[in-house]
Structures are given as structure tokens and as C-alpha cells.
Amino acid sequence: MGSVSSRSHTTEAQVVMMGLDSAGKTTLLYKLKGHQRVETLPTVGFNVEPLEAPGQACLTIWDVGGQSPLRASWKDYLEGTAVLVFVLDSTDDARLPEAVAELTEVLEDPHLDGVPLLVLANKQEAPHALPLPEIRDRLGLQRFPGLCWELRACSALTGEGLPEALGSLRRLLSYRSPPS
């Protein structure tokens, strides 16, 4: 009986993690799972991993490859998504407009109606990383009325900001609204 009671407080949810190639999605995923350092190759297709998060959330994380030819299939992963995580490379100022364009296209998908967004500004440990306020302004997410979103600075290499990112993920899971 105790296990049934405990189980009823667990949230199970699908989280899709997207972003341009080399943003650090796979490294972030495995750092969140507790790995110290993981050598990664460009993701062709996707990685799927379970993740126990604070607040008794049992998440299934879909880490979707970000190379240009793979982006056409991103929308195939959106149905049933509880939270969308978009990872940005904070050091790649030149590709930020491309990342914003890809995120904008994804956010216009009807499968994401009512789905909150967590943007992770990765690689913040680098001395030339863009500051969070500049990233926020350039994302222009205010163009999406009703979108519940958070922006967090983090480093997949050092783990800095990841506890806060998990806290944001937990909050966003509680904010999600049913699709219209």
C-alpha cells in the first residue's frame, strides 16, 4: 500500500531536448544523469534516457540530433511532449539567429500548444559567452503570447546551473496546460 501511495505522487513526463548541432545537448543529458564527463559524437537521430528529477518526476528525455538535415524531423518528436528544452551554445554568436529561427519554427507547431519551454544557454563557463540578458532579448520569446518559458544559464562541462535548470524543469512541468 505504501508503494501505491508513493507512486501516485510521481509525475511521468516526456521532455524533448532540441538545439543546433554542437550546442551540447548530449553532454547536458549525461551530466544531468550524473556522469562526470562523456565523450560524445554528433547525434544522428536521437538518444532517449530516463531521468529522475527533483520533486519525484520520472522523465523520459529525448535528445534529438541538431544537424541541419535532421531538423526537418524535429516535429516528429513533439506529440506528447510535456516540456520542450531548447539548448543554445552561448559562445556561438554567429549562429544565434539560426537557432532563433529554428526555435521559432518549432514553437509554431500545434503539438506544442500549452507546452512550456526551457531554454538552456549552455557553455556559460567560456569567457566569451553571451550574457543571459542579451540572449533573452535576441530570442524574442515575447512574440509568443501565452507561452510559459524560462531561460537558464548553464555549463554541461562544469555542471554549473544544472540544479537550477532541473528546478525550472520541475516548475514548468507543473505549469503545463492541456492542448487545446
Secondary structure per residue as TSV (DSSP state, phi and psi in degrees):
chain	resnum	aa	ss	phi	psi
A	1	M	-	360.0	-37.6
A	2	G	H	-60.7	-40.0
A	3	S	H	-70.3	-32.2
A	4	V	H	-65.8	-43.2
A	5	S	H	-63.1	-43.5
A	6	S	H	-64.8	-39.6
A	7	R	H	-65.1	-32.5
A	8	S	H	-67.8	-18.0
A	9	H	T	-93.0	-0.6
A	10	T	-	-88.4	132.4
A	11	T	E	-96.2	128.4
A	12	E	E	-109.7	129.7
A	13	A	E	-151.3	151.7
A	14	Q	E	-98.4	127.5
A	15	V	E	-118.6	128.9
A	16	V	E	-106.8	128.3
A	17	M	E	-111.2	121.0
A	18	M	E	-129.7	167.8
A	19	G	-	160.1	167.2
A	20	L	S	-63.4	160.8
A	21	D	T	-58.1	146.0
A	22	S	T	69.5	14.6
A	23	A	S	-76.4	-22.5
A	24	G	-	105.2	21.7
A	25	K	H	-60.3	-50.1
A	26	T	H	-67.3	-40.8
A	27	T	H	-61.8	-42.2
A	28	L	H	-60.6	-46.3
A	29	L	H	-55.8	-49.6
A	30	Y	H	-74.6	-26.2
A	31	K	H	-68.3	-40.9
A	32	L	H	-61.7	-32.0
A	33	K	T	-79.7	-1.7
A	34	G	T	100.0	3.6
A	35	H	-	-75.4	140.2
A	36	Q	S	-69.9	-54.7
A	37	R	-	-150.3	133.7
A	38	V	-	-128.0	129.3
A	39	E	-	-80.9	125.9
A	40	T	-	-120.0	157.1
A	41	L	-	-115.0	161.0
A	42	P	-	-54.7	133.2
A	43	T	-	-76.0	122.0
A	44	V	S	-105.3	110.1
A	45	G	S	95.2	-114.5
A	46	F	E	-156.9	162.6
A	47	N	E	-117.4	144.1
A	48	V	E	-127.8	127.6
A	49	E	E	-140.5	139.7
A	50	P	E	-77.9	150.9
A	51	L	E	-145.7	124.0
A	52	E	E	-85.1	123.1
A	53	A	E	-113.2	159.9
A	54	P	T	-55.4	148.4
A	55	G	T	84.0	18.8
A	56	Q	T	61.0	36.6
A	57	A	E	-92.4	131.0
A	58	C	E	-107.2	106.6
A	59	L	E	-105.2	147.5
A	60	T	E	-109.2	114.8
A	61	I	E	-98.8	123.9
A	62	W	E	-102.4	112.2
A	63	D	E	-98.6	106.8
A	64	V	E	-99.9	132.9
A	65	G	-	-55.5	145.0
A	66	G	-	-112.0	4.9
A	67	Q	S	-62.6	149.3
A	68	S	G	-49.7	-46.4
A	69	P	G	-66.0	-21.4
A	70	L	G	-85.4	-18.0
A	71	R	G	-65.7	-26.7
A	72	A	G	-61.3	-25.7
A	73	S	G	-92.1	-2.1
A	74	W	G	-53.8	-41.6
A	75	K	G	-63.7	-21.4
A	76	D	G	-66.5	-17.7
A	77	Y	G	-98.4	-1.4
A	78	L	-	-84.3	-28.8
A	79	E	T	-60.6	130.3
A	80	G	T	82.9	7.1
A	81	T	E	-73.2	131.2
A	82	A	E	-88.6	-39.2
A	83	V	E	-143.6	136.9
A	84	L	E	-98.4	128.4
A	85	V	E	-110.0	123.7
A	86	F	E	-114.4	123.3
A	87	V	E	-102.4	129.3
A	88	L	E	-113.1	145.4
A	89	D	E	-88.3	105.4
A	90	S	T	-65.4	-14.4
A	91	T	T	-93.8	-6.3
A	92	D	-	-105.7	72.5
A	93	D	G	-57.1	-38.1
A	94	A	G	-64.2	-30.6
A	95	R	G	-99.5	0.7
A	96	L	H	-59.8	-42.4
A	97	P	H	-59.1	-37.2
A	98	E	H	-64.3	-43.1
A	99	A	H	-63.6	-42.7
A	100	V	H	-62.2	-42.6
A	101	A	H	-62.9	-43.2
A	102	E	H	-66.7	-42.6
A	103	L	H	-62.8	-43.3
A	104	T	H	-58.1	-44.9
A	105	E	H	-62.0	-42.2
A	106	V	H	-65.5	-43.0
A	107	L	H	-64.8	-20.2
A	108	E	T	-81.7	-4.5
A	109	D	S	-72.0	131.9
A	110	P	G	-62.6	-22.4
A	111	H	G	-65.2	-16.1
A	112	L	G	-98.2	7.1
A	113	D	T	-58.0	122.9
A	114	G	T	81.2	0.2
A	115	V	-	-91.5	124.2
A	116	P	-	-73.9	161.8
A	117	L	E	-124.2	132.8
A	118	L	E	-116.0	118.3
A	119	V	E	-100.8	123.5
A	120	L	E	-105.8	115.4
A	121	A	E	-87.1	91.8
A	122	N	E	-81.3	165.0
A	123	K	-	69.2	30.4
A	124	Q	T	-69.6	-11.5
A	125	E	T	-71.9	-17.6
A	126	A	S	-74.2	138.5
A	127	P	T	-62.2	-26.9
A	128	H	T	-102.1	20.7
A	129	A	-	-67.8	142.0
A	130	L	-	-65.4	140.3
A	131	P	-	-71.6	150.6
A	132	L	H	-55.7	-44.3
A	133	P	H	-59.4	-36.8
A	134	E	H	-68.1	-41.7
A	135	I	H	-61.5	-45.7
A	136	R	H	-56.6	-47.3
A	137	D	H	-63.5	-41.3
A	138	R	H	-74.4	-24.8
A	139	L	H	-66.3	-38.6
A	140	G	-	64.5	36.4
A	141	L	G	-69.9	-12.1
A	142	Q	G	-64.4	-13.2
A	143	R	G	-68.8	-11.6
A	144	F	S	-111.2	84.8
A	145	P	T	-61.9	138.3
A	146	G	T	87.6	-8.7
A	147	L	-	-76.5	124.1
A	148	C	-	-90.5	120.2
A	149	W	E	-146.3	156.2
A	150	E	E	-137.0	148.9
A	151	L	E	-120.1	128.3
A	152	R	E	-129.6	139.3
A	153	A	E	-83.8	142.1
A	154	C	-	-158.0	170.7
A	155	S	-	-139.0	116.4
A	156	A	T	-67.2	-27.6
A	157	L	T	-73.8	-46.5
A	158	T	T	-94.2	-19.3
A	159	G	-	86.6	-4.0
A	160	E	T	-60.6	132.6
A	161	G	T	84.4	-8.6
A	162	L	H	-71.3	-37.9
A	163	P	H	-60.3	-39.7
A	164	E	H	-66.8	-37.0
A	165	A	H	-63.4	-40.9
A	166	L	H	-65.9	-37.5
A	167	G	H	-61.9	-42.2
A	168	S	H	-63.0	-42.1
A	169	L	H	-59.7	-44.3
A	170	R	H	-61.6	-45.5
A	171	R	H	-61.4	-45.1
A	172	L	H	-65.4	-32.7
A	173	L	H	-61.7	-36.1
A	174	S	H	-76.5	-21.1
A	175	Y	H	-87.1	-16.5
A	176	R	-	-58.3	141.7
A	177	S	-	-114.4	154.3
A	178	P	-	-65.0	146.9
A	179	P	-	-61.5	147.8
A	180	S	-	-84.8	360.0
